[in-house]
Amino acid sequence: MSKLNIEQLLTKPIRVNWTDLADPQALAYEVHLNGQFYKRLNSDETSCVVSELVVGSQNNISVYAHYSNGEIRLLPGAGESVEAFQTPDGLPVDICVFTVIPMFEHKKRPHMPTFKPYILLIRRKEETYEGRWALPGGFSKVDETLDAAAERELKEETGIVKDFKLDQLKTFYYEGRDPRGWIPSVAYFALVRPEVFVTVQNGTDVFREVVFKDLEASTDAMEAKLFTLDEALELGLAFDHEDILRCAIKRMHTELLTKTIARHFLDETGFTLRELHRLLRDTVPEFQVDETNFSKKLLSTKGRQGLLEVLNKKEQRYAGPKTQLYQFRDEELELSLSIYNSF
């Protein structure tokens, strides 16, 4: 079994270290690459950078010791086979696109939908993690910005032409996140209206059917699909995409609790406070305000005055009397604290 310490560098070179294998009797060391002499080092030198690797192939690395009697001997455990990967010139991007979809059930009486958050994933076609589900993304080109790269990769791998805002989420950069080398990635985030992914077909007053649109995967993606967050976290995503997804989920919760983005997942002609409360309860686990206090604080707290506009109409959408309808007043309204939880 090999005991060499092999460190992948930023591009295709590697650093070979045999400090733990060093022989105090050795006069010098030789590093061999693919069966050929590569470099000779003094006895106090126990590491070497190997640059002439064959990209895309297994490269055999061996370290030999020279002794005073002229013997040259392979150090025990000082043989290793490594695959060389040339880090691309462009910086990678990974894209987290969420939506919240109201789901209706067949029931005898009109009922409130449940609100399910979904994440967009692709199944990889390329050799690294082939067949595994992952976030859409790829390497930026030398002539484009990261924003443009994220937009292009989203279109190429899912067929979605971006007409919504993509925000940078975080840069992920640590050893081991990509088996091909020391490669960072800039993650992007978007929480988009459900019409990007689904159509809601008209039916009875009791039931409406949600139909998922077909997504067109291409380039290095076999297919593209929406998953619930629980489903996605159980898939064993490629690379470190589960870590990125968990970070993006926290951002989604923050967006829902500090902005008026909930407007995109409610009836644009007006919604009830009960519907707004249900949306937040279903999508943000840490949202623990009960329905009665929610309505009272939302309408009476000074810091939230002007958040909602009272419409001149009431509707009986569910069992019980007619209920007042509301709309968000200001599309751009954002508060530094939660606009729903207690101040």
Backbone torsions as a table, in degrees:
resi	resn	phi	psi	omega
1	MET	NA	137.5	-178.4
2	SER	-69.7	141.6	175.7
3	LYS	-120.1	9.3	178.0
4	LEU	-68.0	145.3	173.9
5	ASN	-98.1	110.6	-177.6
6	ILE	-108.0	122.9	179.4
7	GLU	-112.1	121.1	175.7
8	GLN	-74.5	128.4	177.7
9	LEU	-92.6	179.6	-172.6
10	LEU	-59.0	-39.3	177.2
11	THR	-112.8	-156.6	-169.8
12	LYS	-67.8	-22.7	178.3
13	PRO	-61.3	157.4	175.0
14	ILE	-129.2	159.2	173.7
15	ARG	-110.7	123.9	178.8
16	VAL	-100.7	128.0	-179.4
17	ASN	-127.4	128.3	179.7
18	TRP	-126.4	32.8	-179.2
19	THR	-54.4	-44.1	-177.5
20	ASP	-71.0	-15.7	-178.3
21	LEU	-102.6	-3.9	-173.6
22	ALA	-57.2	139.9	179.9
23	ASP	-105.9	119.1	-178.3
24	PRO	-64.0	-14.8	179.3
25	GLN	-87.1	-10.4	-176.2
26	ALA	-73.8	140.1	175.6
27	LEU	-89.6	-26.5	-178.3
28	ALA	-163.9	170.4	178.1
29	TYR	-129.6	151.3	173.6
30	GLU	-123.9	134.7	172.7
31	VAL	-103.5	128.7	177.5
32	HIS	-111.8	139.8	178.9
33	LEU	-120.4	120.3	179.2
34	ASN	52.0	43.0	175.6
35	GLY	81.8	0.9	-178.6
36	GLN	-117.8	147.9	176.5
37	PHE	-58.0	135.1	179.8
38	TYR	-117.0	-49.8	-175.9
39	LYS	-159.8	143.2	175.5
40	ARG	-107.1	139.8	-178.1
41	LEU	-132.4	155.7	176.4
42	ASN	-69.6	165.9	-175.6
43	SER	-65.0	-23.6	179.6
44	ASP	-91.1	1.6	177.2
45	GLU	-101.9	114.9	-176.1
46	THR	-122.4	26.7	172.6
47	SER	-150.3	155.9	-175.8
48	CYS	-155.6	136.3	173.6
49	VAL	-89.6	124.4	179.5
50	VAL	-107.6	118.3	-174.0
51	SER	-106.9	-29.5	-171.8
52	GLU	-85.2	52.5	178.9
53	LEU	-83.9	153.5	176.3
54	VAL	-89.6	114.7	-176.8
55	VAL	-66.5	135.0	177.4
56	GLY	83.2	5.8	-178.8
57	SER	-129.2	162.2	173.2
58	GLN	-78.7	129.4	-179.3
59	ASN	-114.2	127.7	-177.7
60	ASN	-91.2	122.9	-180.0
61	ILE	-113.7	132.3	177.9
62	SER	-138.5	147.7	178.3
63	VAL	-122.9	126.2	-179.9
64	TYR	-112.8	151.1	177.0
65	ALA	-109.9	139.1	174.3
66	HIS	-97.3	138.0	-179.9
67	TYR	-121.0	166.9	-173.6
68	SER	-65.7	-25.0	179.8
69	ASN	-85.8	8.4	178.9
70	GLY	88.6	-2.2	-179.6
71	GLU	-74.3	140.8	173.3
72	ILE	-119.5	120.0	-172.9
73	ARG	-132.9	138.4	176.0
74	LEU	-65.2	128.1	176.1
75	LEU	-64.0	136.2	179.3
76	PRO	-57.4	124.4	179.7
77	GLY	79.6	7.1	-175.4
78	ALA	-97.7	47.6	173.9
79	GLY	-132.8	137.7	-176.3
80	GLU	-151.4	148.5	174.4
81	SER	-118.1	123.4	-177.2
82	VAL	-128.9	149.9	177.1
83	GLU	-96.2	131.8	-179.3
84	ALA	-90.7	134.9	177.1
85	PHE	-132.4	126.9	178.3
86	GLN	-86.5	115.9	178.1
87	THR	-61.8	127.0	-179.9
88	PRO	-63.0	159.8	-179.1
89	ASP	-68.9	-32.3	-175.5
90	GLY	-84.4	154.6	176.4
91	LEU	-85.4	134.4	-179.0
92	PRO	-74.4	155.1	172.1
93	VAL	-129.1	144.7	172.6
94	ASP	-126.9	140.5	-167.5
95	ILE	-121.8	123.3	176.8
96	CYS	-105.3	106.2	178.7
97	VAL	-112.4	115.1	-179.9
98	PHE	-106.8	156.7	165.8
99	THR	-145.9	166.1	174.9
100	VAL	-123.4	124.5	-174.0
101	ILE	-116.2	125.4	173.7
102	PRO	-73.5	125.7	-177.4
103	MET	-110.8	129.6	-177.1
104	PHE	-108.6	149.2	178.7
105	GLU	-118.1	157.0	174.9
106	HIS	-73.6	115.0	175.7
107	LYS	-142.2	162.4	-177.6
108	LYS	-75.4	-27.9	-179.0
109	ARG	-115.3	153.0	175.4
110	PRO	-56.9	139.7	-176.4
111	HIS	-143.1	157.8	178.6
112	MET	-76.6	138.1	178.0
113	PRO	-71.9	162.6	165.7
114	THR	-93.5	150.6	-176.8
115	PHE	-110.3	116.2	-176.6
116	LYS	-111.4	124.0	173.7
117	PRO	-79.5	141.6	-179.9
118	TYR	-127.8	155.8	175.1
119	ILE	-124.7	142.9	179.6
120	LEU	-88.7	125.7	178.9
121	LEU	-128.8	160.5	174.2
122	ILE	-125.8	153.9	174.9
123	ARG	-100.4	125.0	-169.5
124	ARG	-71.7	141.4	177.1
125	LYS	-103.2	-25.2	-176.1
126	GLU	-73.3	162.9	-173.0
127	GLU	-59.6	-43.6	179.5
128	THR	-68.8	116.3	-176.9
129	TYR	60.1	36.9	-179.8
130	GLU	-57.5	132.6	178.4
131	GLY	85.1	-9.6	-179.8
132	ARG	-85.9	150.3	176.2
133	TRP	-79.3	145.7	-175.9
134	ALA	-155.4	169.6	171.3
135	LEU	-72.4	147.1	172.5
136	PRO	-61.2	148.1	178.4
137	GLY	161.2	-179.3	-179.4
138	GLY	170.6	-169.8	-176.4
139	PHE	-87.5	138.2	175.3
140	SER	-72.7	154.9	177.2
141	LYS	-92.8	162.0	-174.6
142	VAL	-67.8	-19.7	-175.7
143	ASP	-108.1	21.2	-179.4
144	GLU	-138.4	155.2	175.7
145	THR	-77.8	168.0	176.6
146	LEU	-64.3	-37.6	177.7
147	ASP	-60.2	-43.6	179.5
148	ALA	-67.2	-36.5	178.8
149	ALA	-64.0	-42.8	179.2
150	ALA	-62.7	-42.5	178.9
151	GLU	-64.5	-42.6	-179.8
152	ARG	-66.5	-46.4	-179.1
153	GLU	-63.1	-37.6	178.4
154	LEU	-61.9	-42.6	179.3
155	LYS	-68.6	-43.9	-176.8
156	GLU	-65.4	-38.8	-172.1
157	GLU	-94.4	-16.2	-178.2
158	THR	-129.2	-14.4	-176.9
159	GLY	83.7	0.5	-177.9
160	ILE	-85.0	123.6	173.6
161	VAL	-90.9	116.0	-172.1
162	LYS	-64.8	123.5	169.0
163	ASP	-129.1	29.5	178.5
164	PHE	-136.5	169.9	-175.8
165	LYS	-85.8	132.0	171.7
166	LEU	-106.8	123.4	179.5
167	ASP	-108.5	144.2	173.9
168	GLN	-68.0	131.0	-178.5
169	LEU	-92.6	-57.6	-175.4
170	LYS	-172.3	153.7	172.3
171	THR	-96.2	126.5	179.2
172	PHE	-104.5	121.0	-171.3
173	TYR	-154.0	96.3	178.2
174	TYR	-158.2	159.1	-175.6
175	GLU	-62.3	134.3	174.4
176	GLY	91.5	-2.8	-177.4
177	ARG	-73.1	-22.1	179.0
178	ASP	-135.5	120.6	-176.8
179	PRO	-67.0	-12.3	-178.5
180	ARG	-83.8	-10.0	-179.6
181	GLY	153.3	-174.2	-178.9
182	TRP	-83.1	88.7	-170.6
183	ILE	-125.0	120.1	174.9
184	PRO	-80.2	171.6	173.3
185	SER	-147.5	140.0	175.8
186	VAL	-100.4	116.7	-177.9
187	ALA	-89.5	142.5	176.9
188	TYR	-115.3	156.5	-175.5
189	PHE	-135.6	141.1	170.7
190	ALA	-152.4	139.2	172.1
191	LEU	-116.9	109.2	-165.9
192	VAL	-115.3	160.0	179.7
193	ARG	-64.8	149.7	-174.8
194	PRO	-65.8	-21.9	-178.4
195	GLU	-63.0	-16.5	175.2
196	VAL	-63.8	-30.7	-172.6
197	PHE	-116.8	-23.7	-172.2
198	VAL	-136.1	162.6	167.1
199	THR	-121.9	143.0	177.2
200	VAL	-108.0	112.0	-176.1
201	GLN	-82.8	137.9	178.9
202	ASN	-65.6	141.3	177.2
203	GLY	-145.8	-144.1	177.0
204	THR	-74.5	173.7	176.1
205	ASP	-67.4	-17.4	-176.5
206	VAL	-87.0	-34.1	-169.4
207	PHE	-140.9	136.9	170.3
208	ARG	-129.2	138.7	-174.3
209	GLU	-95.3	129.9	176.2
210	VAL	-93.8	122.2	-178.6
211	VAL	-114.8	123.3	179.2
212	PHE	-79.2	133.1	177.6
213	LYS	-74.3	154.7	175.9
214	ASP	-75.4	135.1	176.5
215	LEU	-105.5	140.5	-173.5
216	GLU	-105.5	97.0	177.9
217	ALA	-80.4	144.7	177.1
218	SER	-154.3	-166.4	-174.9
219	THR	48.3	-114.8	-175.0
220	ASP	-99.9	25.3	177.1
221	ALA	-119.6	132.2	176.5
222	MET	-76.4	-40.1	179.8
223	GLU	-158.8	162.5	177.8
224	ALA	-128.7	142.3	-173.2
225	LYS	-158.8	151.3	172.4
226	LEU	-88.6	140.8	175.4
227	PHE	-129.9	147.1	168.0
228	THR	-65.0	161.3	-176.9
229	LEU	-64.8	-38.8	177.7
230	ASP	-62.8	-42.1	178.4
231	GLU	-62.4	-45.3	-176.8
232	ALA	-62.7	-38.4	-177.0
233	LEU	-75.2	-9.0	177.8
234	GLU	-102.3	1.5	-174.0
235	LEU	-83.5	-16.1	-172.9
236	GLY	68.5	62.6	-172.7
237	LEU	-63.5	153.8	179.2
238	ALA	-66.2	159.3	177.0
239	PHE	54.3	-137.8	175.9
240	ASP	-105.7	30.8	-171.6
241	HIS	-68.6	-21.2	173.7
242	GLU	-67.4	-39.4	177.0
243	ASP	-63.8	-43.2	178.5
244	ILE	-62.9	-43.3	-179.0
245	LEU	-61.9	-43.7	-179.8
246	ARG	-63.1	-38.3	176.3
247	CYS	-64.2	-41.7	-179.4
248	ALA	-68.3	-33.6	177.7
249	ILE	-62.3	-41.5	176.8
250	LYS	-61.7	-39.2	177.9
251	ARG	-64.9	-39.3	178.6
252	MET	-61.3	-43.8	178.2
253	HIS	-60.2	-42.2	179.2
254	THR	-62.9	-43.0	179.8
255	GLU	-60.1	-43.5	-177.4
256	LEU	-68.1	-31.0	-176.4
257	LEU	-93.2	-12.1	-176.3
258	THR	-122.4	-3.6	178.4
259	LYS	-131.7	171.5	179.7
260	THR	-94.5	27.7	-177.6
261	ILE	-65.4	-16.7	177.4
262	ALA	-58.2	-20.6	180.0
263	ARG	-57.5	-28.8	-176.2
264	HIS	-74.7	-11.6	-176.0
265	PHE	-115.2	7.9	178.6
266	LEU	-119.6	165.8	-179.7
267	ASP	-59.8	121.9	-176.2
268	GLU	-68.8	-17.7	178.5
269	THR	-84.4	-6.9	-179.9
270	GLY	141.2	147.5	-179.2
271	PHE	-138.7	160.8	176.5
272	THR	-92.3	160.1	176.4
273	LEU	-65.2	-30.5	177.7
274	ARG	-64.3	-38.9	178.4
275	GLU	-66.7	-41.8	178.4
276	LEU	-63.2	-43.2	178.3
277	HIS	-61.8	-42.9	-179.4
278	ARG	-64.1	-40.2	178.1
279	LEU	-58.4	-48.3	-178.7
280	LEU	-68.3	-38.9	179.9
281	ARG	-64.5	-38.0	-177.7
282	ASP	-75.3	-28.2	-171.1
283	THR	-105.0	-20.7	-176.8
284	VAL	-124.2	98.5	-175.5
285	PRO	-56.5	-33.5	-177.5
286	GLU	-77.9	-5.0	177.6
287	PHE	-77.8	109.8	-171.6
288	GLN	-120.7	13.1	-179.4
289	VAL	-72.7	127.9	179.2
290	ASP	-73.3	161.5	-169.7
291	GLU	-62.4	-39.8	-178.1
292	THR	-66.2	-49.5	179.2
293	ASN	-66.2	-32.6	178.0
294	PHE	-58.9	-51.7	-178.9
295	SER	-62.6	-42.3	-176.9
296	LYS	-65.1	-48.5	-175.9
297	LYS	-71.6	-33.1	-178.2
298	LEU	-66.7	-34.1	-175.7
299	LEU	-93.7	-21.9	-173.1
300	SER	-108.8	-20.8	-177.2
301	THR	-69.7	130.1	-175.2
302	LYS	-58.8	-39.5	-177.8
303	GLY	-64.9	-17.1	-178.5
304	ARG	-107.3	3.5	179.2
305	GLN	-61.4	133.2	-178.7
306	GLY	92.6	-6.3	179.9
307	LEU	-66.7	-44.6	-179.0
308	LEU	-111.8	148.7	173.9
309	GLU	-107.8	126.3	179.0
310	VAL	-79.7	121.9	-179.3
311	LEU	-85.6	155.2	-178.6
312	ASN	-87.1	51.7	178.5
313	LYS	-162.5	152.6	175.4
314	LYS	-129.0	152.1	179.6
315	GLU	-138.9	149.8	172.8
316	GLN	-101.1	87.1	-176.0
317	ARG	-85.3	-29.0	-178.1
318	TYR	-133.3	-175.1	-179.3
319	ALA	-60.7	139.0	-179.8
320	GLY	115.2	-173.6	-177.9
321	PRO	-72.8	171.3	175.3
322	LYS	-62.6	146.8	-174.9
323	THR	-122.6	142.0	178.9
324	GLN	-62.0	138.9	177.2
325	LEU	-104.2	151.8	-177.5
326	TYR	-135.0	164.3	168.2
327	GLN	-137.5	155.4	170.8
328	PHE	-71.7	139.0	-173.0
329	ARG	-82.4	-44.4	-171.4
330	ASP	-120.9	117.8	-179.2
331	GLU	-58.8	-33.8	-173.0
332	GLU	-98.3	3.6	-175.8
333	LEU	-64.6	124.5	175.4
334	GLU	-137.7	138.0	178.5
335	LEU	-118.2	151.3	-178.0
336	SER	-73.5	-24.3	175.6
337	LEU	-108.7	170.5	179.3
338	SER	-58.5	136.3	177.7
339	ILE	-88.0	1.5	-177.8
340	TYR	-122.2	-42.3	179.2
341	ASN	-74.9	171.9	-178.9
342	SER	-67.9	142.5	174.4
343	PHE	-74.0	NA	NA
